[in-house]
Amino acid sequence: PSAIDAVTAVGVDAIAICTGSGSPIEALAEAERAGRPAWCSLAGAAEAGDGAALSGRPFAVGLHRRFDAGHHSVHDAVRRGELGTVRTCRVVSRGVDPLVGSRSLTEVLTEDIDLARFVTGCDVVAVSAQRQAVDCIVVMLTHGHGIVTTIESALTSPYGPDQRVEVFGDTGMAASENPPGIGGVVATAAGITRPTLD
């Protein structure tokens, strides 16, 4: 079936639009014609949101990295207090979009900043950045409670996608890993564990 068939199918209550920049507007238009509320991933959400604002239909934008099982394991370790007082966070985000022209550093950094906020549990109160190249930037975030995050973000990577997160506290560290070994690790004085990811 086509995307139009899926959007207009009987029994469909809402539409999730998960496409690259520039294409969500077509899917949103189909959802609008079918009278369906829509959810859109961050890529292209600004364009899709302009159309949704005119329609009056419910419309939501999602930041998808917080749903990664490895990243979520870091979030959970922080929430359980396994790391003690969080001191630093590090986000590495390289080559996350194989279609380089379809996303901007701003879009990617929005996801990275949200991810840092999600895993630390603290809002960002200050931001500084140093651009290294056209598609590469290093960002430092200061969160409430004095937590500092560094983000290394590059649209391209010669060795493929590289998406990692590490949170360090006074009693341990938790990190997510890259494929093929998508996973998490928690290291404390009690030892190193690798949580089972759902």
N, C-alpha and C positions, 0 to 999 in steps of 0.2 A: 504494500500500500504506500501511497505517497504521503508526504507531510500533511497535505491538505486533507486527505482521507482521515488521517489520525486525529487532526484537530477537530474535524466535524463529525467524528464517529459518535454514535449513540452511546451514552453512558460515560462520556468523558466530562469530568467536572471542572478541570483546570488544565492549563498547559505549562510545561516547563520548557523554556527555550535555552538551549545549551549550545550556542554557535559562536563562531568568531566574530570580530568586529565587522560591521557593515552589513551583516546578513540578518540580524534579529528582527529588523523592522518588517520584513516580509512575513515572518512567522507570527509576529505580533498582530499584523493586519489580519491574518487568517483567524487568529484567536478572537479578535474584535468582531469580525464578521459572524463568527460562530457564537458570539456572546459569552465567551469563556474568560475567566480571570487568568492572568499569566504571571509566571515567575521567570526571571531572566538572569543568567549568570552575568558577572561583571562585564565581560567582554561585550562591548556594544550596547551596554545598558543605557548610556546617556542618550543615544539615538533612539532606542526603543522606548525609553521613558518619556521622551517628548511626545511620541504618538500616544502613549498610554494616558498621559495627562489630559489629552484632548478627549479621550474616549469616555472617561468617567468609570471605567471598569477597574476592579482591584488589580494592582500591579506591584510586584515586589522584586527587589534586586538581591542577589545572593553572592556572598564571598565564599567560594567553594573550598579553599585550602583548609579551613578549620574542620572540614569533614574528612580529611585524610586520616586514616587509622593511626599512622605513625605519629602525626602531629597531635592527634587527640590523646595518645598515650602520654605525651609530654604534659599536655594540659591537665590530665587526670593526676599525674604524679605531683604536680604543683598543688592541685586542689586538696589532695590527701595529706599534704604537709611533709611528704617524703624528702623534700629538698631543703627543708628549713626555711630560713629567710632568703628569698630570691635576691641575688646580687646582679647577675647579668643574663642576657639573652643574646643569642646569635642566630641570624637567619641568613642562609645562603640560598640564592635564587638565581640560577644560571640556566640559560637555554630552555626556559620553560615553555616557549612557544616555537614550535618548528616552523611556523609561518611567520617569520620575523616581522614582515610588514603589517601583520594584522593586529598587533598590539603595541602600545607605547610604553615607555618606562613609567609614565604616570599611572597607567592602568595596573601594571605589574606591581609597582610600589604600593598602591592602594591595598592590594591583596597582602603584600608582605607586612605592612604596618598593621593591618587588621590581625594577621596571624600573630605578630608579636604581642599585641594587646590581648588576644585570646589566650595564648599559652601562659603569659605572666599574670593575667587577671587584673592588670592595672592600666588605667588610661594614660595616654601620652600627654606630657605637659610641655615638651620642647623638642624641636627637630632641627638638625643641621645636616648638610650634605656636601659632598665633594664629587663632582662628575669626573670620571676617569677617561671616558671616551664617549662617542656618540651613543653607544648602547650599553654603557657600564657606569654605575654610580655606587658610592658608599654612603650610607645614611647612618646617623647616630640619633637615637631616640632617648629622651629622658622620660621615665614614667614617674607617676606618683610613688612614694616610698623610696625614691632614689635608685630604682632599678635602671640600668643602662642597657639598651639594645643596639647592636650593630647589625646593619643589613648590607650584604654585598649582593647587588642585583645587576645582572647582565642579560640582555635579550638573547644573545647567542652564546654557544659553548662548543668548542671544537670536539669535546668528548661526549656530548649529548646532555640531556636534561640533568640538572643537579639541584635538588630541592631538599634542604635539610634545616632542622631547627635544633638548637641546644639551649637549655636553661640550666644555669649554675646557681646553687644556693650554698649556704654555710654547712649543710649536712649532706649534700649530694648533687648529682647532675642527672638530667634526663635529656635524651636526644632522639630524633627520628632519623631514619636511614633512607637511602635511595633504593630503587629497584635494581637488580631483581630481588634483593633481600629487604623488601619493604618491611620495616619493623620499628620497634622502639627499644630503648635501653634505659634502665634506671640504675645508677651507681651510687651507693651510700656506704657508710662504714660497715653495714651489715652484709655487703656483697653486691654483686652485679646481677641484675635480673633482666630478662627479656620478656616483657608482658605479651600474653596471647592477645592478638588483635582480632577484632570482629570484622 
